[in-house]
Amino acid sequence: MQVGIPESFVLVYRKKENKLWTLINPKIVNSSDKFLMYPEMCMSAAPLIAALRRPSWVKVEYYDEAGKKQVWDTKDSSKETTMLNWVLQHEIDHVRGIINIDKVDSKELIFESDKNFYKKTTFQKTP
C-alpha cells in the first residue's frame, strides 16, 4: 500500500506481445521448490545489483482490468517465461515495500555501471 489505498497494481511490459500487462492485487499462491540465482537491478537502487535467489516459477492470482480473477501459472523454462516469473516476484515485492537490496547482506551487493551487463548475464541453478 505505497500510495495510501488498499489495492496494489503491477504493470509489466510483455515484449513478445508488445503489450502492457496489468495485474491488480497480485499475490503469489505457490512457487517452485527449485531456485535460480540472478543479479537483479532495480531502478530504486541503481546502480547497485543484488544477486538474488528466487523460485524458478511462481503461481500468481490477480485481477485483470475488467475485474476478472486470473491466474499466472506458467512453468516452462524458456528465457522469456523465466524472466516473467522473475519480474512478477520483483514487482510483487515492490507493492509490499521490499526492494532487491533489502534481500541480501550489503557485502553481497554489486556496483555495476556497464550498460551491457545483462547481455552477458544468465540465470544460474542453485541447490
C-alpha positions in Angstrom: 0.0 0.0 0.0 2.6 2.5 -1.1 0.0 5.1 -2.3 -2.5 5.0 0.5 -5.1 2.7 -1.0 -5.5 -1.0 -0.2 -5.2 -2.1 -3.8 -1.9 -2.9 -5.5 -1.2 -2.7 -9.2 1.7 -4.3 -11.1 2.3 -3.3 -14.7 4.6 -5.4 -16.8 5.6 -4.8 -20.4 5.4 -8.1 -22.4 7.8 -7.6 -25.3 6.7 -10.6 -27.3 3.1 -9.4 -27.4 4.1 -5.7 -27.4 1.5 -5.0 -24.6 1.3 -3.8 -21.1 0.1 -6.5 -18.7 -1.9 -5.1 -15.7 -2.2 -7.2 -12.5 -4.5 -5.9 -9.8 -3.9 -7.2 -6.2 -1.5 -9.9 -7.3 -0.4 -12.5 -4.8 1.9 -15.4 -5.0 0.0 -18.5 -4.0 2.5 -21.2 -4.9 6.1 -21.4 -6.0 8.7 -23.8 -7.3 11.0 -25.7 -4.9 13.8 -25.2 -7.4 15.6 -21.9 -7.2 17.7 -19.7 -9.6 20.3 -17.1 -8.9 20.3 -13.9 -11.0 21.9 -10.5 -10.5 18.9 -8.2 -10.1 19.0 -4.5 -10.7 16.2 -2.2 -9.5 15.6 1.5 -10.5 15.0 2.2 -6.8 18.6 1.2 -6.0 20.5 1.5 -9.3 23.4 1.1 -10.0 23.5 -1.4 -7.1 22.8 -5.0 -8.1 21.8 -7.8 -5.7 22.3 -11.4 -6.8 19.1 -12.9 -5.6 17.9 -16.5 -5.2 14.3 -16.8 -6.2 11.9 -19.7 -7.1 12.2 -20.6 -10.8 8.4 -20.1 -11.2 5.5 -18.7 -9.2 1.8 -19.1 -9.4 0.2 -15.7 -9.1 -3.5 -14.9 -8.6 -4.6 -11.4 -9.7 -7.5 -9.5 -11.2 -7.4 -8.1 -14.7 -8.6 -4.6 -15.7 -12.2 -5.9 -16.1 -12.2 -7.2 -12.5 -12.0 -10.9 -13.6 -9.8 -13.2 -11.5 -6.9 -14.5 -13.4 -4.0 -16.9 -12.7 -0.4 -16.9 -14.0 0.9 -20.4 -13.6 3.5 -20.8 -16.4 6.4 -23.1 -15.6 8.2 -23.7 -18.9 11.9 -22.9 -18.7 12.2 -20.6 -21.7 14.2 -17.5 -21.1 11.1 -15.3 -21.6 8.9 -17.2 -19.2 11.7 -17.4 -16.6 12.2 -13.7 -16.8 8.4 -13.0 -16.5 8.3 -15.2 -13.4 11.3 -13.3 -12.0 9.8 -9.9 -12.9 6.5 -10.8 -11.2 8.3 -11.7 -8.0 10.3 -8.5 -8.1 7.3 -6.3 -8.7 5.1 -8.1 -6.1 7.9 -7.4 -3.6 7.7 -3.7 -4.6 4.0 -3.4 -3.8 4.8 -4.9 -0.4 7.5 -2.3 0.2 10.5 -4.5 -0.5 13.3 -3.8 -3.0 16.0 -6.1 -4.1 18.8 -4.8 -1.9 16.6 -5.5 1.2 17.0 -9.2 0.5 20.8 -9.5 0.7 23.6 -8.6 3.0 25.2 -5.3 2.0 28.6 -7.1 1.4 27.0 -9.1 -1.4 25.9 -6.0 -3.4 27.5 -5.4 -6.8 28.2 -1.9 -8.1 27.7 -2.1 -11.9 27.6 0.7 -14.4 28.2 -1.3 -17.6 25.2 -0.8 -19.8 25.9 -4.2 -21.4 26.0 -6.1 -18.1 22.8 -8.0 -18.8 23.8 -9.1 -22.3 26.3 -11.5 -20.7 24.3 -12.5 -17.6 22.4 -15.8 -17.3 20.2 -17.5 -14.7 22.1 -20.0 -12.5 20.6 -23.0 -10.9 21.1 -23.3 -7.2 20.6 -26.0 -4.6 
